[in-house]
Amino acid sequence: MSITKKIYLYFPKSETEKPIVYQLVKDFNLIINIFRAKVTPEEEGYLSLDVTGQEADIERAFAYLSTLEVVIHVGNKGLRWDAERCTHCGACVVHCPTGALAFADTATRRLAFTEDVCVECHACIPACPFGACSSSF
C-alpha cells in the first residue's frame, strides 16, 4: 500500500549539483511532487515535497539521503504561523492557494492554519502586515 509523506530536504553546498530527485524516482520507485525549491550550485538548498511510495522504499530513500548529508524533516517545517501575532485581518487568506490559511469561523472571523494543507508557497508572508506568517528559510 502506498503512503505519502510531506518532507523538507536541506542540502549542504556539496550536494546541490547531484541528481537527487532523479535518484529517488529511479532507484526507489517514488513519486515526487515538489512544492517549493531553492537549490543553487555552491549554495545550500532546500526542497519542500510530497513523497509517495511503499513505506519500505521511502525508508530506503531516507537512508540514501542520509549518506549524502541531506537533512530530512518530515512534515511542514518551513512555514510558521504565529497565532499570537495574528490579528485575523484576513490579508493572507486571498493569497493562500490551498486554503491552509482560512477563516475557521466566519461568524467570528477567526483564522486558522491547517499545516497539512500548506504547500509552503510563502505567498502569505509578504501579505501579512503583522508578521504572523514567517519562514525559517
N, C-alpha and C positions, 0 to 999 in steps of 0.2 A: 504494500500500500504506500502510495506516495504521500509525502508531507511537504509543507512549505515552511521555511524559516526566513524571517526577516533578519538580515545581518548587516553589519557595518564592518568594512575591512579597512585597516590603516596600513599603508605601505611605507616602509622606510625608503630613503633615496636609492638604495642599492637594488630595489626590486621593481622600480617603476617602469622599466623597459621590457619586462618579461611578459609573455602572453598568458597571464594567469587565468583570465576568464576563459580563454580558449581551452586551457588545460582542464578547467572544471567541467566544461561541457564535454570535451572529447574523452578524457580519461576517467571521469567519474559519473558520466551519464546524467548530468544535472541540467535542469532548465533554469536559465538565469534571466531575471528581469531587473535591469538596472534603473534605479530611480534618480540617483544623483551621483555624479562622479567628478573628481578632480585628480587626475593622475598625469603629472607632467615630468618629463625626464629631468633628472638632477634636483627634484624636489620631493618632499613627502607627498603622499596622495591618499585619497580615500574613495571608497565606493559604498553607496547605500543600495542594497539589492535584496530581492527575494531569491531564494534558492529552493528549487523543487526537485524532489527525487526520493529514492529509497533512503530510509534513515541510515542504513549501513554505508551507503555511498556518500551521504553528507558527512558522516563521521570520518570516513577515509579522506574526503576532501579537506576537512578541517585539519587532519593530521598532516596532510601535504602542505597546506598553507603555513602551518607552524614551522615546518622545516625552512621556509622562506623568510622567517621573521615577520610575517604578516600578522598583525594583531586582529583578532576576531571578537566582535561584540555582537551577541545575539540580542535582537530586539532593537527598539528605536533609541539610539543613544545620542544622536547629533542635535536634535531639536529639543529645546526646553521651553515649557510654558509655565510661567510663574503666576499662579492663581492669586497670590497676594498683590502683585503689581497690576494685575488686570483690572480695568475699570468697567469691563463689559460694554465698551462702546460699540463693538461690532466691526471696527475698521478692518480687522483681519479676515472676517468671515467671507467677504466677497472675493478675497484673494486666494482662499483655500480651495484648490480644485477637487479635493476628495471629501470635503466636509468634516475633516478631522477637528477643525475649529468650527463650532456651530453653537447656536443658541440651544441649550438643553431644555430650557423652559421659556417659551415665547411670551408667556404672561409676565414673568419677572425679568425677561431679557438677560438671564444669566448664561454666560458662556461656559462651555465645557470643551476639553481637549481629549479626543479619542486617539491615543497613541498608536493603536494597531492599524488605524486607517491612514495615518500620516505617511507620506512618501518623501518627506524631508526636502520638498522643493524650495523651502525657505522664503516663499513669497510673503509670508506673514511677518517676517522680521522687519523689513522696511515699512510695512503698512501699520505697524503698532506704534502709536505715538508715545506710549508709556514704557516701552522696553519689556513688556511681558513675554514676548517671544524672542528667544535668543538661540545661538548655536555655539557649540564648543569648537566649531571648525569654520 
